[in-house]
Amino acid sequence: MHLTPTEITFLADSFARTNPMSPFVNNKQKPDGTEAASLEEKGVFKDGKLTEEAARLLLPLSAPERCARMIVQKSFAMLEKYTYLSAEKLTLAESNGNGLVITPLEGDSQPVIDVLSDFVSGAGIKNADIHLSLPAPATLLLLACIDLCRIRAIGAYTNGQGVDLHFSQEEVVTQLTSPFINGLVYGLAGNCGVEMPQAESLPSLMALLEEKGCIRPAEAEGRWQLTSDLLLFARNFLLYDSLVLLEAFEMTGENRMGASLELVFCAGMYDNISFSMSPEGFEIETLSGADLRARIKETLDCPSFRG
């Protein structure tokens, strides 16, 4: 079933109970007066009420217990899909640029994963093995170190010369505030609303990165370098070609929701890096393509993420 944005708003009054996760609550486009006729033509409405078939499909979306959202963004396309769980039934809603296409799922979200092969690699290997937890300011500082090395590695490929992947704290600060549009700093801060660290905190954050095994002093005084897996990642992750956003929501009380967010940057088949938000900052992890597809399925299956 396809519903336009104004039809979704129009249908909101058809349900006795809704909650903040429902698309009938979240959609704000004002009806233009044609909705009753168009919905009757589609078989959604009859005599001013939902038809029995439409009610079976749409009621699970009126007050879902849990829901999830996936966005896969590439230079040539963007996929946006939502799943809603109600009374153990899973419903898929897909954005098509003019509303939602709504489809019941027989079991889990595997049919969605099956059509992702052109967008998400199914490879079972990854170039670098990274798994660590950092506060948000330290995460951005680490990403500035990585971005700095990425830029220098790209330069080495273009000019055919050697590359120095050592850096000073001052160079990292300059990179942190640069508008490098393909930078991980830029991507994470822009998509997750993370504020840049304050200048006075930088020495302690550099010390934390050393303590966490992310960086170590280089031979030259005052200079640093990434540790092995992070350096391997930086040298391979030159330009990311995809961005995957995964969000999950769960009702935790009357009109109260809990939420999770994961952002994944992808560069080719073997380099994907995930940032999962937590109260303490970010869980940072490299994923294989197979790992990423499993992570997408886990999210779209709408599991409970409360303890």
C-alpha positions in Angstrom: 0.0 0.0 0.0 1.3 3.5 -0.9 0.3 6.5 1.2 1.2 10.0 0.4 2.3 12.4 3.2 -1.0 14.2 3.3 -2.9 10.9 3.4 -0.8 9.7 6.3 -1.7 12.9 8.2 -5.4 12.5 7.2 -5.5 9.0 8.6 -4.3 9.9 12.1 -7.8 10.4 13.4 -8.8 6.9 12.3 -7.0 5.3 15.2 -8.2 5.2 18.8 -4.7 5.0 20.2 -1.4 6.3 18.8 2.1 6.9 20.3 5.1 9.1 19.4 6.7 6.3 17.2 3.7 6.2 14.9 4.2 7.6 11.3 0.6 8.9 11.8 1.9 11.1 14.6 5.2 12.1 13.2 4.0 13.2 9.8 3.1 16.9 9.8 2.1 17.6 6.1 -1.3 19.3 6.1 -4.1 17.6 4.1 -5.4 19.4 1.0 -8.9 18.1 0.9 -8.4 15.3 -1.7 -7.4 12.6 0.8 -10.8 11.0 1.4 -11.5 10.5 -2.3 -7.9 9.2 -3.0 -8.0 6.8 -0.1 -11.4 5.4 -1.2 -10.0 4.9 -4.7 -7.1 2.9 -3.2 -9.5 0.8 -1.1 -8.2 2.2 2.2 -11.4 4.0 3.1 -15.1 3.2 2.6 -18.0 5.1 3.9 -15.6 7.3 5.9 -13.9 4.5 7.7 -10.9 2.2 7.2 -11.7 -1.0 5.3 -11.1 -4.2 7.1 -8.0 -5.0 4.9 -6.5 -1.5 5.5 -7.1 -1.7 9.2 -5.2 -5.0 9.5 -2.2 -3.5 7.7 -2.2 0.0 9.4 -3.3 -0.7 13.0 0.2 -2.0 13.9 1.7 1.3 12.8 -0.7 3.4 15.0 0.9 2.5 18.4 3.9 0.3 17.8 5.9 -1.1 20.7 9.2 -0.7 18.9 10.4 0.7 15.6 13.6 1.1 13.6 15.0 3.2 10.8 17.7 2.5 8.3 19.2 4.9 5.8 21.8 3.8 3.3 23.2 6.8 1.5 25.4 6.6 -1.6 26.4 9.2 -4.2 23.8 7.8 -6.7 21.0 6.7 -4.4 19.5 6.8 -0.9 17.4 4.0 0.7 15.2 4.8 3.7 13.3 2.0 5.4 11.4 1.7 8.6 10.1 -1.3 10.5 7.4 -1.3 13.2 6.8 -4.0 15.7 3.3 -4.5 17.3 1.9 -7.6 18.9 4.8 -9.6 17.5 4.0 -8.5 14.0 6.6 -6.7 11.9 5.6 -4.1 9.3 7.9 -2.5 6.7 7.5 1.1 5.6 9.7 2.3 2.7 10.2 5.9 1.7 9.8 6.4 -2.0 10.2 10.2 -2.1 6.4 10.8 -2.0 5.2 9.1 1.2 5.5 5.5 2.4 5.0 2.1 0.8 3.7 -0.2 3.5 4.1 -4.0 3.5 3.6 -6.7 6.1 6.6 -8.9 6.8 5.9 -12.6 7.3 8.6 -13.1 9.9 11.7 -11.0 10.4 13.4 -8.4 8.2 15.4 -10.8 6.1 13.6 -9.7 2.9 15.0 -6.3 3.4 18.5 -7.7 3.8 18.1 -9.8 0.6 17.8 -6.6 -1.5 20.8 -4.9 0.0 23.4 -6.8 -1.9 23.9 -4.0 -4.5 24.4 -1.5 -1.6 26.2 -3.4 1.2 29.0 -5.8 0.7 28.6 -9.4 2.0 32.3 -9.9 2.5 33.3 -11.8 5.6 36.7 -10.1 6.1 37.9 -6.6 7.1 41.3 -4.9 6.7 41.7 -3.7 10.2 40.5 -4.9 13.6 39.4 -2.0 15.8 37.1 -2.1 18.9 37.3 0.6 21.5 35.2 2.9 23.6 35.9 6.7 23.9 34.2 9.8 25.2 32.8 12.0 22.4 35.6 14.6 22.5 38.3 12.0 22.4 36.5 10.2 19.5 36.6 13.4 17.4 40.3 14.0 18.3 41.1 10.4 17.2 39.2 10.9 14.0 41.2 14.1 13.4 44.4 12.0 13.7 42.9 9.4 11.2 41.7 12.1 8.8 45.2 13.7 8.8 46.8 10.4 7.9 44.1 9.7 5.3 44.7 13.0 3.5 48.5 12.4 3.5 48.0 8.9 2.2 45.8 10.2 -0.7 48.5 12.8 -1.5 51.1 10.1 -1.7 49.0 8.2 -4.2 48.6 11.3 -6.4 52.2 12.5 -6.3 54.0 9.2 -6.2 56.2 10.3 -3.3 56.7 8.9 0.2 54.4 9.9 3.1 55.0 11.0 6.7 52.2 9.7 8.9 53.6 11.2 12.1 51.9 14.3 13.4 52.1 17.0 16.1 49.3 18.0 18.4 49.1 21.3 16.6 48.6 19.6 13.2 45.8 17.5 14.8 44.1 20.6 16.1 44.3 22.2 12.6 42.8 19.1 11.1 40.1 19.0 13.8 38.7 22.3 12.7 39.2 21.9 8.9 36.1 21.7 6.7 37.3 18.4 5.1 33.9 17.2 3.7 35.0 13.6 3.3 36.5 13.7 6.8 35.2 11.3 9.6 35.3 14.3 12.0 33.0 16.2 9.7 30.7 13.2 9.1 30.3 12.2 12.8 29.9 15.7 14.2 27.4 16.6 11.5 25.3 13.5 11.8 25.4 13.0 15.6 25.5 16.6 16.7 28.8 16.2 18.6 30.5 19.4 19.7 34.2 19.9 19.0 36.5 19.5 22.1 37.6 22.7 23.9 41.3 23.8 23.3 42.2 23.5 27.0 41.1 19.8 27.0 43.3 18.7 24.1 46.5 17.7 26.2 44.4 15.5 28.5 42.5 14.0 25.5 45.8 13.2 23.7 46.9 11.5 26.9 43.7 9.5 27.0 44.2 8.3 23.4 47.7 7.1 24.4 46.3 5.4 27.5 43.7 3.6 25.3 46.4 2.4 22.9 45.2 4.6 20.0 48.4 6.7 19.5 52.0 6.5 20.7 54.9 8.9 20.7 57.0 8.9 17.5 60.8 9.0 17.5 60.9 12.7 16.8 60.1 14.8 19.9 56.6 16.2 20.1 55.3 14.0 17.4 52.8 11.1 17.5 51.6 8.2 15.4 48.6 5.9 15.2 49.1 2.4 16.6 49.1 -0.5 14.1 45.5 -1.3 13.4 44.4 2.3 13.4 47.3 3.2 11.0 46.3 0.3 8.7 42.7 1.5 8.7 43.7 5.1 7.9 45.9 4.0 5.0 43.1 2.0 3.5 40.1 4.1 4.3 40.8 6.9 1.8 37.4 8.0 0.5 34.2 6.6 2.0 31.5 5.9 -0.5 28.5 5.0 1.7 26.9 6.1 4.9 24.6 3.9 6.9 22.4 5.2 9.7 20.7 2.8 12.0 18.2 4.0 14.7 16.0 2.0 17.1 13.2 3.2 19.3 11.3 1.6 22.1 8.4 2.8 24.3 9.6 2.9 27.9 6.5 4.5 29.5 3.6 6.7 28.7 4.7 8.9 25.8 8.3 8.2 26.7 10.9 6.6 24.3 14.3 5.0 24.6 16.5 5.3 21.5 19.8 4.0 20.1 21.8 5.3 17.2 24.6 3.8 15.1 26.4 5.5 12.2 28.6 3.4 9.8 31.0 4.8 7.2 31.9 2.4 4.4 34.8 2.5 1.9 34.8 -0.4 -0.5 34.3 -4.0 0.4 36.6 -4.4 3.4 36.6 -1.1 5.3 33.5 -0.2 7.4 33.7 1.7 10.7 30.8 1.9 13.1 30.1 4.5 15.8 27.4 3.5 18.3 26.3 6.3 20.7 26.2 5.6 24.4 25.9 7.8 27.5 29.7 7.6 27.8 30.4 8.5 24.2 31.0 6.1 21.4 31.6 2.4 20.8 33.9 2.3 17.8 34.3 -0.9 15.8 35.4 -2.0 12.3 32.9 -4.3 10.6 33.1 -6.7 7.7 30.3 -6.4 5.1 28.7 -9.5 6.6 28.9 -8.0 10.1 27.2 -4.8 8.8 24.4 -6.7 7.1 23.8 -8.7 10.4 23.8 -5.4 12.3 21.2 -3.9 9.9 19.0 -7.0 10.3 19.3 -7.0 14.1 18.2 -3.3 14.1 15.3 -3.8 11.7 14.0 -6.8 13.6 13.2 -4.3 16.4 14.6 -6.2 19.4 14.2 -4.7 22.9 17.4 -2.9 23.8 16.5 -2.4 27.4 18.3 -4.5 30.0 
